[in-house]
């Protein structure tokens, strides 16, 4: 039997609201937004105190990430179908024949090719792996990103 700790983003308020464009899909190619929730599971063997990872450590890492994303426009830096131009004051996006201009401070550039729930899950998983102390007890991490209640993507990594 595997042990794990679990954070439910809806119930623990690990949520953020953001706007994005996914030009690869016609309906999602329009500027729109979601209230997202991040969920996390960390699998492993409890230490001699019975702990895999301190909940507060994991929650603090997740809150740091959501604070960077909350009330921002999510922009995929590696998009092959969207032209992105960044200046000192603004971000200009050309996508599907539309021209968007946003204040730089309202945006966050992410090192991904699309702001799908799947890619956001991968981005957040990579950040958690970098920022959480990976002890010998940790055997795997799963991150989920919901784009609304009951709809999302999950990704995991085993160590």
Secondary structure by P-SEA (a helix, b strand, c coil): ccccccccccccccccccccccccccccccccccbbbbbbbbbcccccccccccaaaaaaaaaaaaaacccbbbbccccccbbbbbcccbbbbbcccbbbbbccccccccccccccaaaaaaaaaaaaaacccccccccbbbbbbbccccccccccccc
